[in-house]
Amino acid sequence: MFKVTIHPQWEIMQGAEKSLNTTALLALLRAVEQTGSIAQAAKSIEVSYRYAWGVLKDAEILFGKPLMHTQRGRGTLLSQLAQKLLWADRRIAARLSPTLESLASELESELGKLADNTSGAVRLDASHGFAVAALLKQLHAIELPVELRYRNSTDAVTALARRECHLAGFHVPIGPFESRAAARYLNTLKDKEHCLIHLAVRHQGLFVNPDNPLQITSLADLQRPDVRFVNRQAGSGTRALLELMLADAAIPMTAVNGIQSSEFTHSAVAAYIASGMADVGFGVQTAAERFGLTFIPLVQERYFFAIEKTAMDLPLIRRVLSVIRSDAYRASVNVLAGYDASDTGKVLSLGEAFGTL
């Protein structure tokens, strides 16, 4: 089985001839940020001190500004420009990761077919999420072939109904918004034909800057003129949930500065805020924690895989379910901030999950 990874790479141009390939520079900046020393940074990424110094100087000549500041007793610190470069790279990775991972999965499948190396793959369509990523890691570890397409929850469930995939990931809030949110999927899923595999419970809420300098406490604060909001893309389950919550609180979407913005993952929202381009966003707790943001919990939700009942006996699906129910996978979910794996692996009918249909 082949494993393909695709990483974004970007260049900075000045005029027609001067350009900067940022790959080496960003690796060095990340290492300096972690070690506080150019010499230690060079050692950690396995390049010579002379080479590292040359990379920094070439970049400083191009920008006309320093990338480092050395302070007695504090070591080497990144300049504001260097920090901006790192945040730009984190934003790019967070925004592009679903597309790149989906493309990598397609390429793995094609290479496997050409090499006559696979007799079939689990086809998974799902919104981008941390529990899904943890599952993929474990499926790759046992060399189970997976054809992955990251897409919003509505499109994933529609693909399942068209028999374009085996598993379709979607999420539904627990509590007063459940029935309205679930209706988006129950118009497509059929109780006689489909069942659900419970993946995890997770918290969604507001992301704000560390220590919450604007004292944001609820959705009502999104109406304030001094608050900049960053949203998820249209069609995503998280954006749909937010719109339900705003309507319930009688908050017009037009009153929210940034409501029409569009980021494609929870991590991209968190990176946008952490880089200083917005003050608040809405998403899962894990993303907030990974970018050093403060999280304000608002709602819990369940994440499911929908599947055709007849597919439950397929050998590939049995192996997937075995991994989902394993202690190792449950542990990998439980360590995610805001996630709970207590019911992970339970198989439910639509009626059991959402009441009488």
N, C-alpha and C positions, 0 to 999 in steps of 0.2 A: 504493500500500500504506500502510495506517495503522499507526502505532506508538503504542501506549498504554503509559503508565507509571502505576503506582499506588503512592503513598507513604503509610505509616501516619502518622496525626496523633492526638495525644492531648491531653487537657485535665486540669488539676488543679483540683478543686473544694474550696472551704471554705465550708460552710454552703450555703444555697440561692441566694445571690446572688453571692458572690465566686468567680470562676473565672479560670484562667490558661490561655490558648492558648499552648502551648509552642513552636509553630513558629518564631516570631521570636526567642524567648529562646534556644532551642537553637542556632539559626544564629549568634547573637551569641556564645554561650559557646564554640562550636567555633572561631570566629574569634579570640576572646581567647586561647584555649589555643594557637593557632598563632602569634599575633603578639605576645602579651605586653603588649598595649596596647588599651584601649577605643577610643581614637581610630583606631588602625590597623585594629582589628576592624570598626568602623563603616564605614570607607572600603572595606574588602575586600568587605563584603556590600552596599555601595552604599546605605547609609542615613546620615542625618545623625547627628552626635555627640549632639545633643539628643534625637533619637528613641531612640538606643541607650541613653542614660543613663536615659530614662523607662522603657524596657522593664525594665532592671535594677532600678530603684527599685520599680516595681510588684511585681515578683517578690519582692524582699526584704521588702516590706511584707506580702505574703501569707504568706511563710514565717516571718517574724520573725527571720530570720538573714541574714548577709551572704553574697553569692555571689562576692565578690572580695576579695583582699588585695593591697595595694600595698606593695612592699618596695623600699627604696632599692637601686639597682643591679641589681635583679632584675625590675623592671617589675611588671605586674599578674598575679597568680596566681589560679587558681580555688580557691574554698573547697572543703572536703570535700563540702558539699551540692551545689555546682555540678558537681563531678566525678561524684557519684552520679546526677544528672540526665542527664548525657551518657552514662554507662554504661547507664542504663535505656533510653535511646533506641537505643543500639547493640544492646542485647539484643532489643528489640522488632523492630528492622529485621532482625536475623539470624534470629529465630524465624519471622517472618511472610513473609519474602521468597519462599519457594517458593509459598505460597498466593497471594500478590499477583501474582507473575509468571505463574502459571497462569491466574488470573482475567483478567489483562491480555491474555494470548494468546487466551483465549476471546472477549474483547470485540473484539480486532483482527479475528478471523475473522468474527464476526457483522457488524461494520461493513463489512468488505470485501464480504460477500455482499449486504448491503443496497445498497451503492453499485455493485454489479456490477463490483467492482474486482479480483476474483481468480477464477481458473479452477480453483483447487485449492491445497492446502497440504500440506506435509510434516507428518505427525502423529508427534510425538515424545513418548514416555513415558520418563521417566528419573529416577533419584534425583538430588538436588541436588548438583552438584559444580562445581569451578572450570573443568575442561576443557570441560564441557558449556556453562557460561556463556560461555566464550571462543568456542565454536563459534557459539552463538546470536548473539553480537555480530557475527560476520563474516557470518552468514546474513542478518541484518537489514541489514547494510551493502550487500549486493547485492540487497536488497529481495526475497528469497526468502520467501514466506509460510510460517510455521511455526505449527502448533497444538501448544502445549506443555502437558504435564501433568507436574508434578513429583510423583512418588510413589515408594514404596520399590521396590527392584529386583524382588522377587517379584511384586508387582502389575503392574509394567511388563511383565515377561515373560509373565505371564498375559494381559495385554491384547493383546500381540502374537499369542498363540495364538488369541485370539478375533477377530483381525483388526480390532481397534479402533485400531491405530496401525501406522505403517510401521517405526519404529525403537524398540527397547526397550533402555534402558541398564541395565547391571548390572556388578558387579565381583566378582572372584574372587582370593583371595590366591595368591601364588606360594610353593610349598614344601609342607610336610607337611599343611597344612590345605586344600589346593586341592581334592582329590577330594571331601571332605565338603561343602565350600562349594558346589562346582559342582553337586553332586547336587540342590540346591534348584531349579536351573534346567533341568537335563538331564531331569528328569521331565516337563517341559513342552515343551522344544525338541526337534525331531526332525532328525536329520542329513540326511535326504532332503529336508526342507522348508526348513530354515533354515541360514543361515551367519552369520558374525560379522565386524564391522568393528572392528579394533583402534583404540581411541582414544588410550590413554595407559597408562603405568605410573606408579604413585604410591606414596608411602610413607604408612603409617599407624603411629601410635604414641601415646605418652602426651603430653598437654599439662600442663605444670606452671608455676607462677608464675616470673617472672624470677629467675635464679640458683638456682632450685630450693631454697628455704629448708627444705623438709621432707626433702630428700635422698631423693627418690623415684627409684628406678632401674629397677624392674621391676614386673610385675603382682603379685608377692608383696606389695609394699608397700600394695596396695589393701586388704589385710586389717587394716592398722593402725588402732587406734581413733581416732588423731588425724588421719586422712586422710578428707576428704570428697570423694566421687566424683560426677560428673555423667554420666549415660548418654544414649545416643540412644534414639529411640522404638522400641517393639516393632515387629518386622517389617522394620526397616532392615537392609541388608546389613552395615553396620558393627557394629551391635549383635550380629547373628548371628555375625560373625567373633570379636568379643570373647568371646562365650559359648563358642565352640569353644576359644579360647586358654585361658580360665579352666579349662575342663574338663580340657584337656590338662595343665595345671599343677596339677591336683587342688586347685583353689581353689573352695570352695563359694560360689555367688553370694550366699547369705545372709550371708556374712562381709564383704561389701563394703558399706560405708556409703554409700547413695545409688544402689544398683544399680537400684532401681525408678523413678528419676527419668527424665524424658523430654524431650529437646530434639530439634528436627526438622532441624537442619543442623549441619555441622561448625563453622560460624561461630558458631552459637548456643551450642554447647558452649564454644568459646573465649571468647566474651563473658561467659558465666556465671562462668568461672574468673577472667577479668581483672577482673570487677567485685567479686571477693572473696567470692562466694557458694559456691564450691567450691575444692578444692585440685588436682584432677586430673581429666582426661577422656581420651577415646580418639577419635582422628580423624586427618585428613590434615594434613600438615606446613604447607601453605599457610595454613590457618586459624590455626594457632598463631602463625606469623610475623606475620600481619596484625594480631593483637591483642597483639603484643609478648610472647608467652609462649615459654618454653623447650620444645623438642621432643625427645622421646626415641624414636628410631625402633625399631620392633619387627618390622614385616613390610612387604613390598612386595606390591602387587596389580595386576592388569590390569583396565582398564575397557574394556568392549566395548559396541557396539551390536549387538543381534541383529536380524535382518531376514529376511523370506521371500526365498528365492532368486529367485522370479519377480518380485519387486519391484526387483531390482537393475537392470533395464533401463528402469525408469520415468525419464522425463526429469528429474523433480524430484530423484529419488534420485541420478542421475548428477551433478547440480549439487552436491548435498550432498557426495558423495564427492570431487568435484573440489576443493571448499573444504577438506575434511579433509586432502587430500593436498598442499595448497598450502604453499609455504615460509612464507607469512605466518601460517597457522594453526599450523604446527609451531613457529614462533618464539614464538607467543603461549602455547603449552603449555610450552615449555622454560623460559620465564621464571618459571613458577609454581614456588614452592619445593617440592621433593620430587617433581616431575613429570619424566617422560622421554618425549619424542616420537619416539624412534628408530624404532619400528615403527608409528607413527601412519598410518592409512590402509590397512594390510594387510587383505586379505580372507581369512578362514580358514574352513575347515569345522569343525564341532564336533570331529571326530576329530583334526584338525590342532592344534586349540587345547588339547584335553584328553586326547589319546591315544586308543587304541582304545576304541570304544563298544560 
